[in-house]
Amino acid sequence: MWLITFNNGDNGPRYLHWIMGAGQRSSVDQYLLSDAVNDVKGLPKKIGESTVGSRTLLIYRYPPHPAGGPNGGHTAVFVTCGDELVFASLHGSLRAAAERLALALADEADCP
């Protein structure tokens, strides 16, 4: 699994922390959808599921930081990409933006 994170820390009110990445479903389950590696416990809650074209989107809301690991306080969208998931996670309740980023990553990865 890999992820890349942008605008970490307190960069001012106009900056948004966001994360994108991909990985095997089992790795995503272990590192992003469970508390297996989080110091402060707090599981994300699945808040939706939708289909865009042939793609399934899974939408989660993470508990406030510091719970939820690096995604604390984020809305995340996971898109099925063969036997992997690609994802985008944005701080706050920015579901539509997270969906657009996750779908763009799926497009770039040539996901079926």
N, C-alpha and C positions, 0 to 999 in steps of 0.2 A: 504494500500500500504506500502511496505517496500523498503528501499534501503540501501546499504552499500557502503561506499566510501573509496578508498585507495590512499595513497601517496598525501595527501592534502598539499597545500602550496608549497613553493619553496624548493624542496629537491635535486636540482642539475640537470644537463642536462641528466643524464641517468635514471631518474625516471619519470614515467608516471602516471598522475592522471587518475583513472578509477572508474567507478560506476557500480554496478549490482543491480538488484532488480526485483520486481514483484508487480502487483496490478490489481484491477478491471480496465477495460478499461476507465470507467468514472473518476477514480482517476488519472490514467496516463494522460488522456486528460487535467484534471484540473491542476495538479501539474507539469507535464513535457512538455506538448505540447501547453500550453497557457501561458499567462503572468499574470494569476490571482494572483500569490503569489510572483512574481519577483519585486524587488525594481527597477532594471534597465531593461527596456522593450527591447525586441528583440525576436521575435518568431523563432523557428527552421524552417528550410525549408526541406520539403520532397524531397530527392534526388534519391530515388529509391524504388522499391518493387520487390521482387523476391520470388520464391518458391524453397524450398529445401525439397525433398521428399514430404511429405504431409503438410509441414509447410510454412506459409506465413511470410516473413520477410519484415518489414517496416523500411526504412533507412532514417535517418534525420541528417542534419548538423546544429549545433547550431551557433548562432552569437558569435563573440569574447567576452570573459569574460570582464566586469562583466555582460553583457546582457546574457539572457538565463538561469539565476539561476545557480544551481550547475553544470549544463552541459555546461556552456559557453565555447566555443571553442572546443567542442567535436563533434565526430561522434557517433551516437547512433543507435542501431539496436533493434527493438521490434519484438518479436515472439509471435504469437497467441498461447495461452495455455488454451483451453477451453473458459471460459468467462473472462479470465485474459490475461494479457500480461506479458511476462518476458523480461528483457532488459539488455543490456550491453552498456556502454558509455565510450569512450576513448578520452582523450585529443588529438587533432590533426586530421589528415585525415587518420585514420587507420581503414577503413571500413572492410577489410578482417578479421582483428583481432577481431573487435567488433562482426562481424557475427559469428566467431568461438566461442567466449565466450557466446553470446546469445544462440546459438544452444546447447552448452554444458549445460547451465543452463536449457534449455527446456528439454534436455535428463534427467537430474537429477531430474526434477520436474515431470517426466513421462507425459509430455504434449502429447495430442493425435496428 
